Amino acid sequence: MVDDAACNLRRERRRGRTGEASSETSRRPDYRSLKNPFLPQPIFSADQVAAIHDTALRVLEELGVKVLLPEARARFARAGASVDEDSQMVRIGRDIVTAALASAPKSIRAHAGDRARDLTLELGSMTFLAGSGAPNVTDLESGRRPGTLAAFEDLIRLVQHFDVLHMLGPCIEPQDVDNRLRHYAVNRAQLTLSDKLPFVFARGTPQVEDGFEMLRLARGLSEDELRSGAHCYTVINTNSPRQLDIPMAQGIIDFAKAGQVLIITPFCLAGAMAPITVAGALTLQHAEALAGLTLAQMVRPGAPVVYGSFSSNVDMKSGAPAFGTPEHVKATLGAGQLARFTGLPWRSGGGSAANISDAQAAHETQFALWGSVLAGATVCIHAAGWLEGGLSVSFEKLITDIEALQTIAELCMATPGDESAIGFDAIAEVQPGGHFFSAGHTMARYRTAFYEPLVADWSNFGNWTEAGSKTATERATGVWKRLLADFRPPASAAATSDVLDEFIARRTEQGGAAPVS
């Protein structure tokens, strides 16, 4: 009887009829602006967090950071830091760092192409990004291969489609485009295919300025309007341990001058580029992040900066990076405590070291994701699609990871607990031993009551076998191919192509802009 009722309900659903009037005909969840509902989980005591912070300040004061860019060293010197030009070492007093923390904004309003996609980056908000920066791309049909512009554009299309991915990013490197011209192609793809907050490479001032100009043209902004609000972001990585190279230091200066978002992220792998203990790795990470954000505040007090964390461990047998490990999760939880100590919005990192989209990849990615959620991360990069410790992005894994992200997003939604939801009348309607499939309470809500899976298959074994016995990864291929076939860019974004193409043609004729090394 229950099976018959379930079948009848499925038929009613397909026909679009219910036994009770309902204003909702389909489920329309809103994942565009998420607030983390979970209490942040600590791994250190308050005294230990204070000790890590104090030791990081001691590292900056006594040991210093090697800064390769002369202009950055000069700015540190003017602010009162001790600079040794011969060794390029900069020692930063804690008073300088404290002043920088005081001027850094605790909340950043970032403007997207569609103002409905604007983001508020602050503690308590939750933002997800796809895997970024990979040299390779992979999928079940074409296999693993170097990144191309066509694959990059397809990944941007998929990121645009899913509201649970809130910002764009450099998913893969389009290696079929010359380095002098690559930033034009990457920026054009973002600005013509999407209306989300874009990423701009920090690979030298000429490329940065090209990126800002393309953004200004696409969004119809004056130079003053661009610089008076945050319209894009970049990621700055230190060279752990304790080194800030020329492109990254220049990127901090360029973005701070323009008032654009800087996500300043040391990449500290415990046992390799950082002490082998979680507390030691976080101490080094904290010192490096503070050095970067201090430089940004020297350039422009109030420059929008996001405290960055991407610490994990290595396999001590091979030296290979590992992700989704207990140490990765602990480091993320600890980073959250340090970020809350500063009051700044902060970035974490997800990802997996698995070579293909398999059980290991899912396990590692979801543990890394939960670490970010329970740590209260504002921005989680590499939340979908990232494989091989960042060497590839998988189309199929992007889809299967979206399922996990949408599940997290559902947990951010309010759960009704009013009289109607508690459902006394529904309980009274169904006799002992009966079922709720055809109850009025069910029929009024079944279209919108539950999350509808993107790629998960809830059919029984017989139906699954008849449908081809496909794994989740195999089903994901059909999902991304269908989404790409049906994709239509936002009209406002597509309309920018002519003005951008004119700019790109002119700059290409001038030779483009080579990245700075």
Secondary structure, DSSP 4 states (H G I P E B T S, - for coil): -HHHHHHHHHHHHHHT--SS--S-SS-----SSEE--SPPPPSS-HHHHHHHHHHHHHIIIII-EEE--HHHHHHHHHTT-EEETTTTEEE--HHHHHHHHHHS-SEEEE--SSGGG-EEEETTEEEE-----BSEEE-TTT-SEE--HHHHHHHHHHHHH-TT--B----B--TTS-TTTHHHHHHHHHHHH--SBPB---S-HHHHHHHHHHHHHHHT--HHHHHTSB--EEEEE--SSSEE-HHHHHHHHHHHHHT-EEEEE---EETTTB-SSHHHHHHHHHHHHHHHHHHHHHHSTT--EEEE---EEE-TTT--EE-SSHHHHHHHHHHHHHHHHHT--EEEE-----SSSSHHHHHHHHHHHHHHHHHT-SEEET-SSEEGGGTEEEHHHHHHHHHHHHHHHHHHS----SHHHHTHHHHHHSPTT--STT-HHHHTTTTTSSPPPSS---S-HHHHHHTT---HHHHHHHHHHHHHHH----HHHHTTHHHHHHHHHHHHHTT--PPP-
